Amino acid sequence: MKRVWPIIAVASVPASAKWYMTLLGAQQTHPGRTTFDQIVDEDGTVVLCLHHWGPAGASGTHQWRTLLNPGSSDENGLLLWFVVDDFAQAWQRAKRLGAAIEEEPNTDNGTGKPAFVIRDLDGYHVAVNESWAVGAV
């Protein structure tokens, strides 16, 4: 088994955790933590990790340059792409979040399934795509 744990740097771990949990209908593993949290699916699979901008913890032991200084999230080459089983509900949750909408729901030309793109609290582009399992024969 192989899993990827994407980590993004954010201004506020608690605020971003709440935002992503709302959008994805997910849970978190580190409630109340301000440096690091994980957003997990109902089966505990990590879908996204959140790290506060800057060194880790009070000791500042890590020196991951990509997490140290906030830059323009608009120019970093990152697009978070989530595939969900509850696309219509995810769109409603995105609208309730008041997220900046980059693309309204449309048929994605790569997947042929419905997708939309919004911006998160830190300006990252977040695409949400309907699962291939939805409507499959």
C-alpha positions as CSV (number, residue, x, y, z in Angstrom):
1,M,0.0,0.0,0.0
2,K,1.2,3.5,-0.7
3,R,-0.4,6.8,0.5
4,V,0.5,10.4,-0.2
5,W,0.2,12.9,2.6
6,P,0.1,16.3,0.9
7,I,1.1,19.1,3.3
8,I,0.2,22.7,2.7
9,A,1.4,25.7,4.8
10,V,-1.4,27.9,6.1
11,A,-1.8,31.0,8.2
12,S,-4.2,29.4,10.7
13,V,-4.2,25.6,11.2
14,P,-7.5,25.7,13.2
15,A,-9.3,27.9,10.7
16,S,-8.1,25.9,7.7
17,A,-8.9,22.6,9.4
18,K,-12.5,23.8,10.0
19,W,-12.7,25.0,6.3
20,Y,-11.5,21.7,4.8
21,M,-13.6,19.6,7.2
22,T,-16.7,21.6,6.2
23,L,-15.9,21.4,2.4
24,L,-15.1,17.7,2.4
25,G,-17.4,16.4,5.2
26,A,-14.2,15.1,6.9
27,Q,-12.6,14.9,10.3
28,Q,-9.4,16.0,11.9
29,T,-6.7,14.2,14.0
30,H,-5.3,17.0,16.0
31,P,-8.2,19.2,17.2
32,G,-7.1,22.5,18.7
33,R,-3.5,22.2,17.6
34,T,-2.1,25.3,16.0
35,T,1.1,24.0,14.3
36,F,-0.1,20.8,12.5
37,D,-3.3,18.9,11.8
38,Q,-4.5,16.2,9.4
39,I,-7.8,16.1,7.6
40,V,-9.0,12.5,7.3
41,D,-11.7,10.6,5.5
42,E,-14.3,8.5,7.4
43,D,-12.0,5.5,7.3
44,G,-9.1,7.4,8.8
45,T,-7.2,7.9,5.5
46,V,-5.3,11.1,5.5
47,V,-6.4,13.4,2.6
48,L,-4.5,16.6,3.6
49,C,-2.1,17.8,6.2
50,L,-2.0,21.4,7.4
51,H,1.2,23.1,8.7
52,H,1.4,26.6,10.1
53,W,3.9,28.8,8.2
54,G,7.2,28.7,10.0
55,P,9.5,26.3,11.8
56,A,7.9,23.3,13.6
57,G,7.1,23.6,17.3
58,A,8.7,25.8,19.9
59,S,12.1,24.4,19.1
60,G,11.8,25.1,15.4
61,T,13.6,21.9,14.5
62,H,12.7,21.6,10.9
63,Q,14.0,23.8,8.1
64,W,11.6,22.8,5.2
65,R,12.0,26.0,3.1
66,T,8.6,25.5,1.5
67,L,6.9,25.8,4.9
68,L,9.0,28.7,6.3
69,N,7.8,31.8,4.5
70,P,4.4,32.6,3.1
71,G,4.6,33.4,-0.6
72,S,2.0,33.9,-3.3
73,S,-0.1,30.8,-3.4
74,D,-1.3,31.9,-6.8
75,E,2.2,31.2,-8.3
76,N,3.3,28.1,-6.5
77,G,2.3,25.4,-9.1
78,L,0.0,23.7,-6.6
79,L,-3.6,22.6,-7.2
80,L,-5.3,20.6,-4.6
81,W,-7.7,18.1,-6.4
82,F,-10.2,16.2,-4.4
83,V,-12.5,13.4,-5.7
84,V,-15.7,13.1,-3.7
85,D,-18.7,10.8,-3.7
86,D,-21.1,13.6,-2.6
87,F,-20.4,16.2,-5.3
88,A,-23.7,18.1,-5.1
89,Q,-23.4,18.4,-1.3
90,A,-19.7,19.5,-1.6
91,W,-20.8,22.3,-4.0
92,Q,-23.5,23.4,-1.5
93,R,-20.9,23.3,1.4
94,A,-18.4,25.3,-0.8
95,K,-21.1,28.0,-1.4
96,R,-21.9,28.1,2.4
97,L,-18.2,28.6,3.1
98,G,-18.3,31.8,0.9
99,A,-15.3,30.5,-0.9
100,A,-14.0,32.5,-3.9
101,I,-15.3,30.6,-7.0
102,E,-12.8,30.2,-9.8
103,E,-15.0,27.7,-11.8
104,E,-18.6,26.9,-11.3
105,P,-19.6,23.3,-11.6
106,N,-18.9,22.1,-15.1
107,T,-17.8,19.0,-16.9
108,D,-14.1,18.6,-16.4
109,N,-12.4,18.0,-19.8
110,G,-9.9,15.5,-18.3
111,T,-12.3,13.3,-16.3
112,G,-15.6,13.9,-18.0
113,K,-17.2,14.2,-14.6
114,P,-18.6,17.3,-12.8
115,A,-16.0,19.5,-11.1
116,F,-15.6,23.0,-9.6
117,V,-12.7,25.1,-8.5
118,I,-12.6,27.4,-5.5
119,R,-10.0,29.2,-3.4
120,D,-9.3,28.3,0.2
121,L,-8.5,30.7,3.1
122,D,-4.8,31.0,2.0
123,G,-5.6,31.4,-1.7
124,Y,-4.8,27.9,-2.8
125,H,-6.8,26.6,-5.8
126,V,-9.0,23.7,-4.7
127,A,-10.7,21.5,-7.3
128,V,-13.5,19.2,-6.3
129,N,-14.4,16.5,-8.8
130,E,-17.2,13.9,-8.7
131,S,-16.0,10.4,-8.1
132,W,-15.8,8.0,-11.1
133,A,-17.8,5.5,-9.0
134,V,-20.8,7.9,-8.9
135,G,-23.3,6.8,-11.6
136,A,-21.0,3.9,-12.8
137,V,-22.7,0.9,-14.3
